[in-house]
């Protein structure tokens, strides 16, 4: 079972404090959507409003076309999985998963069927007689997810469910969640500040910042075509290189950016005639800057730190004007700290951001 969710012009206020401002978003049935953003951006508040745990100050929320923001949580057809497992320590796994169904008088045979299905789906059928103290962190998280599955909701809401797990277990559980979505084909909304979780799980990512939605798109759209400077800097590790621009000269081929003390950098971007260069910056991802070939003209970069990551190497250096630049290169590259190299920018991968942070790309805005 899955459902579409429609969020229309939703605002949330606590007295005079506005924490979400005029949010609108459409989520398709069966879609896996991730709310991504820094702490305090409003992503968990928005999720709790969908769940009915927070009131809506303005706007509406609909599930499968039916307005639900005026309904109590139990009548919205959604199930929430929290950061804290919140399992009853004196109950077995089966009892934890069935407790909510018993409270609403679901027949015993139906409860047994749903618990068995959820346990088999999550591969925890062999744990049904155990109590939480005898489970690992990953197993407890699966029980918490199972407690949501037995409700047979129209949508699953996950509030940073992996943050209590160690790094290795987070990676495994992340893959299990992706597989679970594939099996259930249910609508899922997942809140996180971790871009790796967002990039690996989402059909679409909703990047949130300062009470608003900055951009909605597929993981690759968000990464390769960030709508704003904030998105470009928040998504990607290491973050996108950003360099101040002194002058922009456009012609039929594109735009040449001139940077103080560095010289011209060619781009394939076509800017509008009224573009204001004041406050503009150039952005480029680390993998789109390469070390120049022999006798190939480039920009001088003095290498400060070399970070070797096995399959790739990150070079952290300084340009002649003092600005920092990070370059990603092959893991076997012999460059070391103290070396000077020449680097070349890929003209098709350069972004230009105006003073307000709005992005311009090689193939249009």
Secondary structure, 3 states (H helix, E strand, C coil): CCCCEEEEEEEEEECCEEEEEEEEEEECCCCEEEEECCCCCCHHHHHHHHHCCCCCCEEEEEECCEECCCCCHHHCCEEEECCCCCCCCCCEHHHHHHHHHHHCCCCHHHHHHHHHHHHHHCCCHHHCCCEHHHCCHHHHHHHHHHHHHCCCCCEEEEECCCCCCCHHHHHHHHHHHHHHHHHHCCEEEEEECCHHHHHHHCCEEEEEECCEEEEEECHHHHHHCCCEHHHHHHCCCCCCEEEECCEEEEECCEEEEEECCCEEEEECCCCCCCCCCCCCEEEECHHHEEECCCCCCCEEEEEEEEEECCCEEEEEEEECCCCEEEEEEECCCCCCCCCEEEEEECHHHCEEECCCCEEECCCCC
